[in-house]
Amino acid sequence: MLKQRICLVALGILSATQAMADGQADAKGFVEDSSLKVLLRNAYINRDYKDGNDDKAEWGQAAIGTFSSGFTQGTVGVGVDAFGLYALRLDGGKGRSGAGGIDFFKQGDSGSAADDLSKFGAAVKFRLSNTVLTYGDQMPALPVLNYDNSRLLPESYTGTLITSKEIKGLELNAGHFTAESRKSAEGRDSGGLKSIDVLGGSYQFTEQFKAALYASDVEDVLKKQYVNLNYVFPLATDQSLTLDFNGYRTKLDKSYAKDSGAGGQDNKIWSLAATFATGPHSFTLAHQRSTGDSHLGYAYGGYQRGQNRVGDGGNTIYLANSYWSDFNAEDERSWQLGYGLDFGAFGVPGLSYNVAYIRGDNITTSTSSGGSEREIFNQLKYVVQSGPAKDLSVKVRSSVLRVSQKSSEYNVGGNELRVFVDYPINVF
């Protein structure tokens, strides 16, 4: 059904009446509008687990190259996108690798992580007016299919995606993907995905109000819908209040629910965050709630839960209380208090700090109820503002997560440290 809707929407997009300036009419050429960028990333994650679990840590150096051509001139423009990825393992051998939440280098049958990995992907793209059809290897960033770029190397997907911006403020997306490349492994089909269809869009109603609605169908796994409402209330000078609502409704396929031990098939999860910004300060209060009869809670991602693979991307969780823990267990209710500070107002541009305290309770598992968890999150980030190292960023992040015994089937507590150094280079 969703696949038929995608076809109908695609036809509608391609035949839409032009309501904006024709983007293709301004095409400068395949070479003239091309760019080549390289991101050098050094990443380290250490997890000191509690309750007798072995500690895990991985450290690696990556080079991520991305090429994007311009479009040829004419009614229909043609172009190419490509990427090349390479990662070298600096630490995290046998015994220290293998944590699903880190996953820099996939373990082999021997239990040892790979010494390095490399992969390449490319896609061809076509533009008609303000509508682009891309086929091949891509990194989609949609609420129901969002590639994970928060580890050493990013995930990627192979398939077709149509993105249309024919009407000002409106973006429509329709796609069909048939393979997932795991961020820690080589090859195009290493993530366990059979296929996924995605459909939806977002619309900027006013300068203050934006909304989005998306749906996905992961073959033999689940069907999912997503809604977002975002409103910014301008207050005094340099002050605003932002209300952000995000919600997912998921229904697992019956066979998948049985094989994964989910028990039931349904989950609904939503979050509402209120952020008050005044000058360099921001204060956040958020509530998140999960309901339904699936013991998996909100299911997403590729391989975080053993063989219970979903395949819709490690960042497909547009929810307020997602840090080390996602606070997405069955029946879980969680609250967040957060604070952010931009040191630019104090003479240190590029330096920022964020802290959050999140507590979840009412957790249900297949063997218990009434569980709880709590997390203290801290992050310090600095971006070089000028000089030869301009745009180089250093991010240090830590989390202290504690999980009650009743919640041990759902999650495991510990102390986490992440250090990421990213250096983007614009070759041309």
N, C-alpha and C positions, 0 to 999 in steps of 0.2 A: 504493500500500500504506500509506504513512504517513498519507495523507489519510483512509483508512478507519479506521485506528487512532485518529486524532484524533476522528472521529465517535463511535466506540465509547467512548472515554475521556470525551468530553463528556457522553454519555448517562449513563455511570456516575457522573460527578461530580454531575450534576443530580439523580440519584436516590439519592445516598449517604445513609446513615443518619446523622442528626445526632449528632456525638460531642462537640461543643463548644457553648458558649452561642451562641444564634442572634444573629449580628451585625445582621441586618435588624430583629430585634425591638427593638433599641435605636435605630433610626433616628429622628432628631429632625426631619427635614424637608428639603426641597429647598433652602430659603433658609437655615435655621438652621445647617446644617452646611457651608455653602459658604465658599470662600476665594478670594481674588485676590492673586496675588503677582507682583512685577515684579523681574527681575534685570537690573541695568545692568552691562554687561561691556565693558571696554576691553582689547583683546588685540593683542599684537604678537609675530610670529615672524620671525626672521631666520636664514637658512641660508647660510653661507659655504662653498660647495662646493669640493672639491679636484679635481685632475686636469683642469683646464681647463673645468669646467662653470660656467655663469653663476650668480652669486649670486641668491638669491630672498628677498623679504621682503614681508610684508603687515601692515597695521595697520588696525584698524577699531573702531568703537563700535557696540554692539548694545544693544537693549532686548528682553527676552524676558518676555512676559506670559503667565501661566498661571492659568486659572480652573477650579476644581473645585467642583461643586455637591454638596450632600448628596443622600441618597436620600429619595424620597417614602415616607411611611409605608404599611404594609400588608404582605401576604405577599410581594409582589414589589416591590422598590423601584426607582424610575427616577431617573436623574440624567444630567448632562451634564458633559463635560470639554471645555475649549477652550484654544487658545493662539494668540497673535499675536506674530510675530517681525519685527523691523526691524533692518537693519544699514547703516551708512554707512561707505564706504571713506575712510580718512584717508591711506593711502599704499599703494603696490603696484600701480602702473599698468602700462602696457605695458612688457614687458621684465623686470619684477620679480615679477609674479604668474605663476601657472601651475604651481607646484610641487604635485604630487599630495598630498604630505604636509602641506602648509599649507592650501590650498584654502579661503580665506576667501570669495573672490568668483570665480565661474567666468568664464573668458575667453570673449569672443565670437569670431566669425569673424575679426574684425580683429586679434585678438591682445591687445586691451585688456580689462581687467577691468571689470565693472559698477561704476557709481558708488555704487549702493545696491541693496538688495533687501528685499522684504517678503513675508510669506506668513502664512496663517491656516489653522488646522485645528480640527476639532471632532469629538467622538465622543459617542455615547449609550451609557449603561451601565445594566445591570439587575442587581440583587442578590437572590438567593434564599438565605436562611440565611447562610452564609459563603462563597458562591460568586458571583463577579462575571463577567458577560459584557459585554465592551466592543466596540462596533463603530464604526469610523471612523478618524480620524487619531490615531495614538498614538506614544509613544516607549518601545518595549519594551526591557527590560533583562534579557535572558536570556543564558546562556553561548553559545547558538547563534544568537542574534539580538539584538544589543546596539547601540542607536543611539549615535552618536558625539557627545559633548558636550564634547570636549576642544579645540575650535577656537572660532571666533567665534559661530556659530549651531549649534544641534543638528540632527541628522537626524531624520526622522520617517517613519512607515510607515502605510499605509492597509490596514485589514483587521479581522479578528475575533480577539479573545484572551479565553480563559476562564481565570480564576485561582480556584482552590478551596483553602480552608483549613478544611475541614470537620473534620479530625482534627488534634488539637494536635500541633504540630511538623512536620506534613506540608503542603507546598505543591505543588499540581499545576498545570501549565500546558499548554494546547493552543491553537494558533492557526493562522490562515491569512491571509497578507497578499499583496496583489496590486499594490502600488505603493510606491516608495521616493522620498522627497523629499530630494534631495541638499542637504547643509548649505550649499552655496555657490550654489544656484540656486533660482529660484522654480518653482512648480508641484508637483503631487503625484507626477509620474512622471518625475523627472529623474535617477534613479540607475541606470537600466538593468535593474531587476528585473522579471521576468515574474511569478513568484509564489514564495512560500516557505511551507512547512508546518513547524511546530515542535511538539514534544511532549516532556514530561518533568516532572521534579519534584525536590524536595529534602526531606530528612527529618533532623530533629534527634534522633538516637538517644538521646543522653545530653547532659548539660550540656557535656561535653567533645568529643563526636564528632558530626560532621555529614557527610552524603554527598549527592551530586546525580548525576542521570543524565538526559541530554537527547539528542534527535536532531532533525535538520532535513533537509529536501529542497528544494533550490533548483532550480526548474524549468529543465531544459536546461543545468545547470551542475554541480551536485555533490550528494552526500549526505554527511552528517556526523553523527558521534556524539561525545558528550562525557561524561567522568566526573570527579568531584571527590571526594576524601576529605580531610577536615580534622580533625585531632585536637590538642587543647590539653592539655599536661601541666602541671598546676599544681605549682610547686616551692615554694620558700620564699616568705615574704611579699613581694609585689611582684615575683615572679619566675615566669616561665613559659617553656615550650618549645612552639612550634607547628610541627607538620608539616603541609604543605599539598601535596597531589598533584593535578595537573590534566593531563588528556590528551584529545586529539582524534584521531579516525580519520576521514579524508576520502577519498572516492572520486569522482573527476571523471567526468562523463559522457564517453563516448568521443568524441563530436563536439567537445565543448568542449576536451578535452585536445588534440585535433588542431589545432583552430583557434588555440588559445592558445600552441602550441609547447611544451606541457608534456612531450611525449614519452610519459611514463607516466601512469597514472590515480591511483596510490595515494600517500597520505602518512599517516604516524603521527607525532605529536609529543607529547611529555609533559615536564613539569617537576616537580621535587620540591624544595621550599624548606623549610629549617629555620630558624626565627627564635627566638632566645633574647632575652627581654625581662627587664631588671632595672632597676627604677626608671625613670628617664627615658631609659635607653639601650636600643637594640635592635640585635642583630647577626644578619645573614642570610647563610646559605650556600645556594646553589641550583645545581642542575644541570638542563639542558634538552637534549633530544635529538630530532632529526628524522630519520626514516627513510622509505624508499619510493622510487619511481621517477619521481615527478613533478618536473620541473625548477622548478615554481612553489613547491616546498616546501609549507608550510602556507598555503593560499589562503583569504583572508577579505576583507571590506570591499567597497567599491563601485567605486572608480575610481583606486586608488593605482597600478595597473599598466597604464596606458593603457586599452586597450579590453578587457582581460581582466577584466571585471566579475564580481563574485560576487553582491553584493547583500545580505549578511547583517549589515551594520553595521560601522562603523570601529572599534568597541571589542570585537568578537567574537574576542578573543584573551586568554582567562583563563590566561595563562602567566607564570611568574616573571620571565623575562628579556626582557620587552617594554618598551623605553624609546624612544629615537629609532629604533634598529634593533630589530627583533623577534627577531633571531637564529633565523630560521625557514626558512633555506635548505635545499635538498635535502642530506641526510646531515649537517647541521650539528650539532656538539656544543658546548655553551657552559657556562661556569661563571660564577657571580656571587658577589662578596663585597660586602655592603652594611652600612651603619651608619645609624642614625637617632637623633636627639636631640631631646627635648622640653624646651625652655628654661623651661617652667613651674616646674620644680623649682629653678630658679635665679633666681626672682623675675620672669620675663618670660612670663607666661601668654599663650598664643596663638601663640608663636613656635616653629617647628620647622625642623629641618634634616635632609636625607637625602643620602647620597652612595653611589654604587655603582660598582664596576668589573666589567665583563663582558667575557669573551673567548670568541670562537667560532672553531672550526677545522673541518677536514675538509669544507669546503664544496664541493659539486659543482654545476657548471652544464652547459649543453649543449656547452660547448667546453673545459672544464677541470675539474680536481679538485684537492683539497688546499688550497683557499683559506682565508683567515682574516679576521677582523674583530675590533675591540676598541673599547669605549666607556667613557668616564668620565662619569658622570651626577652632577649636583649640583642640589639644589633647596632654596631657602629660602622659607618661607611664614609670613606673619603674619596673624592674624585679630583684628580689634579686639574687645575683650571688653566694652566698655561705652560709654555716651555716645551722641550722635546718630548716629555712624557704626558703631554696634554691628553685628557680623557682616560688615563690609566686610573682604575678604581681598585681600592682595597676594602674588602668587606669582612668584618669579623662578627660572627653570630654565635650565640650560645643559648641553650635551652636547658632548663631543669624540669624534668617531667616525672611525676610520681603517680602511680596507678594502684588502686586498691586491690586487694586479693580477689574480691568478687569480679573484678574486671580483667583478670590476668589472661582469660581466654581471648579477649579483644585486643589488648595492648600490653606493652612491657615498658616500665619506667627506666629512667637513667639520666645521665648528663651528656649533653651533646655540644661539640664545638665544631664550627665550620670557619674556614679561612679561604677566601677566594680573592685572587688577584687577576683582574681582567685588563688587557691592554689592546684596545682596538686600533688597527692601522688601516687608513684609507689609501690603498695603493693608487687607485685613480677613480 
